[in-house]
Amino acid sequence: MLFLFYKKIKKIMNISKKTLQISKKNETPFLIIDQTVLINNCNQFKKNFSNFLIYYSIKANNTNEVLKILIQEDINFEIASLGEMQKLQELNVPPDRIIFSAPTKLSRDIELAYKYGITTYTFDSLMEVEKIAKFAPKSNILGRIIVDNTGSEWPLVGKFGMTISETLDFFLHAKKIGLNPLGLSFHVGSQNLQPDSWEKALEKVHHLWEQLQKKGVHLSVINAGGGFPVHYTKDIPSVEVIASKIKKTAEKLFKDQTTFYIEPGRRMLGNAGILVASVINRTKRGEKEWLYLDTGVYHGFQETIEGFRYEVFTEKTGEDIPFVLCGPTCDSTDIIMKEVLLPDTVTLDDRLYFLSCGAYTTSYEAYNGYGYPETIIV
């Protein structure tokens, strides 16, 4: 039975049989990462982006064991907070392998990052420029601009990015107050399924690049961000296809004048992880069969709130019927997926295996390195 189960999963994820055998022994719920898959992903990015600087977005999964593997694979890191920086500090990652890419940062975090030796910071507002100048004087800065997020399953427009006119004004101001304009940054949105999105973004960057040069702002770096997709339930373009589109567009527009960064997160880790949960109850409500699991929306499946769906497998056999999958909490919105086909024999204590869960699952426990507010009783 394990062999047939393994064959089904193997079609979707390049997970080893050993990984599945281990996943049968531990108490649920847990996330299991196949380090062979992670290393293969690293090599895939290094091969297809050989002339790019690769900065792993550690918010995707900041587990120490994962970070240690990435360090060994000579991957750099992008951070969003002091908490994330401290994780890297504890692992002795030198500051020249870290960039601070969050467009909005705590002043304290900027100051401590600067003291550690981090020299590159992203901004998308005038106030952020002034904070960087105050707490990290003479640092390198990347301006994050608004680009079209068409094709993204989780668009990032609205909260982030500057218009063309804002970018021009803010860079000129930054230069006046002693910062070093380094480059432009963009993000095509998380889980982007359209390689053309990067091409369109680079065309906008090139237009702005030329305008900045005319104003006396000479840049040398383009950060093409993340957005590289993972297979969940839809077909996705490969890293190779996206890389080819980015490199061809970059060569056409920028020749050899520019250094390029990318910030993979989801694609680096997603397909290396399986989240394993157990059934703790089954009941019928109306016409629907419900399975209650020992983890849920608030403990690993936050992205289902935005409509993300996962491939789910079990070792049980039988006729496939629709189930509602929900978590164990007393919150009625703790519903992982409203319809999943599983064998009708699934029952108490059976294990469910959620594929492609290596990124943005357990990392939400302290997302972006931020904890919960302290409670003060007065």
C-alpha positions in Angstrom: 0.0 0.0 0.0 2.9 2.4 0.8 4.4 1.8 -2.6 1.2 2.7 -4.4 0.7 5.8 -2.2 4.3 6.8 -2.9 3.8 6.4 -6.6 0.8 8.8 -6.5 2.8 11.5 -4.6 5.9 11.0 -6.7 4.0 12.1 -9.8 3.6 15.5 -8.2 6.6 16.0 -5.9 10.1 14.6 -6.2 9.9 13.3 -2.6 11.9 10.3 -1.5 10.3 7.1 -0.2 12.5 7.6 2.9 10.7 10.9 3.6 7.3 9.2 3.5 8.5 6.4 5.7 9.7 8.9 8.3 6.4 10.8 8.0 4.6 7.7 9.3 6.5 7.6 12.6 6.1 11.1 14.1 3.2 12.4 16.1 1.1 14.8 14.0 0.8 17.6 13.0 4.3 18.2 11.6 6.0 19.6 8.5 8.6 17.4 6.9 11.2 18.9 4.6 13.1 16.8 2.1 16.6 18.4 2.0 17.4 16.7 -1.3 14.6 18.5 -2.9 15.6 21.8 -1.3 19.2 21.4 -2.5 18.0 20.6 -6.0 15.9 23.7 -6.0 19.0 25.7 -5.0 20.9 24.2 -7.9 18.1 24.9 -10.2 18.1 28.6 -9.4 21.9 28.8 -9.5 22.0 27.2 -12.9 19.2 29.3 -14.5 20.3 32.5 -12.8 24.0 32.0 -13.0 24.8 35.7 -13.3 22.3 36.9 -10.7 22.7 37.4 -7.0 20.2 35.1 -5.3 18.6 36.3 -2.0 16.4 33.8 -0.3 13.3 35.4 1.3 13.5 33.9 4.7 9.9 34.8 5.6 8.9 31.7 3.5 10.4 29.3 6.0 12.9 30.5 8.6 13.6 27.2 10.3 17.3 27.0 11.4 17.8 23.7 9.7 16.5 25.1 6.4 18.7 28.2 6.8 21.8 26.1 7.5 21.3 24.2 4.2 20.9 27.4 2.3 24.1 28.8 3.9 26.0 25.7 2.8 24.6 26.2 -0.8 26.0 29.8 -0.9 22.5 31.4 -1.1 22.2 35.0 0.2 19.3 36.3 2.3 16.7 39.0 2.3 15.1 40.0 5.5 12.1 42.0 6.7 12.8 42.6 10.4 15.2 42.5 13.3 13.9 39.1 14.2 14.9 37.6 10.9 18.3 39.3 11.0 18.9 37.8 14.5 18.2 34.3 13.2 20.9 34.8 10.6 23.3 36.4 13.1 23.0 33.3 15.3 24.1 31.2 12.3 27.0 33.6 11.7 25.8 34.8 8.3 28.0 37.8 7.4 26.2 41.1 6.7 27.4 41.3 3.1 25.1 38.3 2.4 22.0 40.1 3.7 19.8 42.8 2.2 16.9 44.5 4.1 14.1 44.3 1.5 11.0 45.3 3.5 9.9 48.7 2.2 8.8 49.7 5.7 11.0 48.9 8.7 11.1 49.8 12.4 13.7 52.6 13.0 15.2 50.4 15.7 15.6 47.5 13.2 17.3 49.8 10.7 19.7 51.1 13.3 20.7 47.6 14.6 21.0 46.2 11.0 23.3 49.1 10.2 25.4 48.3 13.3 25.6 44.7 12.2 27.0 45.9 8.9 24.0 45.6 6.5 24.4 48.3 3.8 21.4 47.8 1.4 17.9 48.9 2.3 14.6 49.1 0.2 12.2 52.0 0.4 8.9 53.0 -1.2 8.0 56.2 0.7 9.6 59.5 1.6 9.5 58.9 5.3 11.4 55.6 4.8 14.1 57.4 2.9 14.5 59.8 5.9 14.5 56.9 8.4 17.3 55.1 6.5 19.3 58.3 6.2 19.0 58.9 10.0 19.7 55.3 11.2 21.8 53.9 8.4 23.6 57.0 6.9 25.3 56.7 3.5 23.7 53.3 2.9 22.7 51.9 -0.5 19.1 52.1 -1.3 16.7 50.3 -3.7 13.4 51.9 -4.6 10.4 49.6 -4.9 8.1 50.5 -7.7 4.5 49.5 -8.6 4.3 46.9 -11.3 1.4 45.0 -12.8 0.6 41.9 -10.8 -1.5 40.1 -13.5 -1.0 36.4 -13.2 -0.4 36.4 -9.4 -2.5 34.2 -7.1 -1.7 36.7 -4.3 -1.2 40.2 -5.7 0.9 42.6 -3.7 -0.2 45.9 -5.2 -1.9 48.5 -3.0 0.3 48.2 0.1 3.6 48.4 -1.7 5.4 50.4 -4.4 5.9 53.9 -5.7 4.6 55.6 -8.8 7.1 56.9 -11.4 6.9 60.5 -10.2 7.3 59.4 -6.6 10.4 57.4 -7.5 12.0 60.3 -9.2 11.3 62.7 -6.4 12.3 60.3 -3.6 15.6 59.3 -5.2 16.6 62.9 -5.7 15.8 63.7 -2.1 17.7 60.6 -0.9 20.8 61.7 -2.9 20.6 65.1 -1.3 20.6 63.7 2.2 23.6 61.5 1.7 22.2 58.1 0.7 23.6 56.1 -2.3 20.9 55.3 -4.9 21.7 51.7 -5.9 18.8 50.4 -7.9 15.2 49.6 -8.5 13.1 46.8 -7.0 9.8 45.3 -7.9 7.6 42.3 -7.2 5.1 40.8 -9.7 3.0 39.2 -6.9 3.2 35.9 -5.1 2.7 32.7 -7.1 2.7 34.4 -10.5 1.8 32.0 -13.3 2.6 34.3 -16.2 6.3 34.7 -17.2 5.4 37.7 -19.3 4.7 39.6 -16.0 8.5 39.9 -15.4 9.0 41.1 -18.9 6.4 43.9 -18.5 7.9 44.8 -15.2 11.4 45.1 -16.6 10.1 47.3 -19.5 8.6 49.7 -16.9 11.9 49.6 -14.9 13.9 50.5 -18.0 11.6 53.5 -18.8 12.1 54.7 -15.2 15.8 53.9 -15.3 16.3 56.2 -18.2 14.4 59.0 -16.6 16.4 58.8 -13.4 19.7 58.9 -15.4 18.5 62.1 -17.0 18.0 63.5 -13.5 21.5 62.6 -12.5 20.6 59.5 -10.6 22.8 56.6 -11.9 21.8 53.2 -10.8 23.5 49.8 -11.1 21.1 47.1 -9.6 17.7 45.7 -10.5 16.0 43.5 -7.9 13.4 41.4 -9.8 12.0 40.1 -6.5 10.1 36.8 -6.0 6.8 35.5 -7.3 8.2 32.2 -8.7 5.4 29.7 -8.4 5.0 26.3 -6.8 2.8 23.5 -8.0 -0.3 23.2 -5.8 -3.3 22.3 -8.0 -2.5 24.2 -11.2 0.1 23.8 -13.8 3.0 26.3 -13.4 5.8 27.6 -15.6 9.2 26.2 -14.7 12.1 28.2 -13.2 13.9 27.7 -16.5 11.1 29.3 -18.5 10.8 32.3 -16.2 14.6 32.7 -16.1 14.8 32.7 -19.9 12.1 35.4 -20.1 13.9 37.6 -17.5 17.3 37.1 -19.0 16.3 37.8 -22.5 14.4 40.9 -21.5 17.3 42.1 -19.3 19.9 41.6 -22.0 17.8 43.4 -24.6 17.1 46.4 -22.3 20.1 46.7 -20.1 23.0 45.0 -21.9 25.8 44.3 -19.3 25.4 47.5 -17.4 23.4 46.2 -14.5 23.6 43.7 -11.6 20.4 41.6 -11.1 19.0 40.2 -7.9 16.2 37.8 -7.4 14.4 36.9 -4.1 12.9 33.4 -4.3 11.0 32.1 -1.3 8.0 30.0 -2.1 9.7 28.3 -5.1 12.8 27.5 -3.1 11.0 25.6 -0.4 7.4 24.9 -1.3 7.7 21.6 -3.1 10.2 20.3 -0.5 7.6 20.0 2.2 4.7 17.8 3.2 2.5 18.8 6.1 1.1 15.7 7.8 -2.1 15.9 9.9 -4.4 13.4 11.5 -8.2 13.0 11.5 -9.6 13.7 15.0 -13.3 13.5 14.1 -15.6 12.8 11.2 -19.3 13.7 11.0 -22.0 14.5 8.4 -23.6 17.9 8.5 -26.5 18.2 6.1 -25.3 16.6 2.8 -21.6 17.2 3.5 -19.0 14.9 5.1 -16.7 16.8 7.5 -13.2 15.8 8.6 -11.7 17.6 11.6 -7.9 17.6 11.7 -5.3 18.3 14.4 -4.2 21.4 12.6 -6.0 24.1 10.7 -6.1 27.6 9.3 -4.4 29.2 12.3 -1.7 26.6 12.6 -0.2 26.2 9.1 -2.9 26.8 6.5 -3.3 30.6 6.7 -3.0 30.9 2.9 -6.2 29.0 2.4 -7.9 32.2 3.5 -6.8 33.7 0.2 -7.9 30.7 -1.8 -4.8 28.6 -1.9 -5.5 24.9 -2.3 -3.3 21.9 -1.7 -3.1 18.4 -3.1 -4.1 16.1 -0.3 -3.4 12.3 -0.1 -4.1 9.5 2.2 -3.0 5.8 2.3 -6.6 4.7 2.6 -8.4 3.3 -0.5 -12.0 3.4 -1.5 -14.5 5.4 -3.5 -13.6 9.1 -3.7 -16.2 11.4 -2.2 -16.2 15.1 -1.3 -15.1 16.2 2.2 -14.9 19.5 4.0 -11.6 19.7 5.8 -11.4 21.9 8.9 -9.2 22.6 11.9 -9.6 21.8 15.6 -10.3 25.3 16.9 -13.6 26.7 18.2 -13.7 29.2 15.3 -16.3 28.5 12.6 -14.0 30.0 10.0 -11.3 27.4 10.7 -12.0 25.6 7.4 -9.0 24.5 5.4 -10.8 23.5 2.2 -14.5 23.3 1.5 -14.3 20.4 -1.0 -11.6 17.7 -1.3 -12.1 14.3 -2.8 -10.8 11.5 -0.6 -11.6 7.9 -0.1 -14.9 7.3 1.7 -13.1 5.0 4.2 -11.1 7.8 5.8 -11.8 7.9 9.6 -10.4 8.6 13.0 -6.6 8.7 13.3 -6.0 8.4 9.6 -3.2 10.6 8.3 -3.6 13.2 5.5 -0.6 14.4 3.6 -0.7 18.0 2.2 1.8 18.5 -0.6 3.9 21.6 -1.4 3.7 22.9 2.1 7.4 23.8 2.6 6.8 27.6 2.4 4.3 29.9 4.1 2.9 27.3 6.5 4.8 27.0 9.8 6.5 30.4 9.2 3.3 32.2 10.1 3.9 31.3 13.7 6.0 34.4 13.9 5.6 35.8 10.5 8.4 38.1 9.2 10.1 37.7 12.5 7.4 39.6 14.4 5.9 38.2 17.6 2.6 39.0 19.2 2.1 42.2 21.4 3.0 41.8 25.0 0.1 41.8 27.5 0.4 44.3 30.3 -2.0 44.1 33.3 -2.6 47.4 35.1 
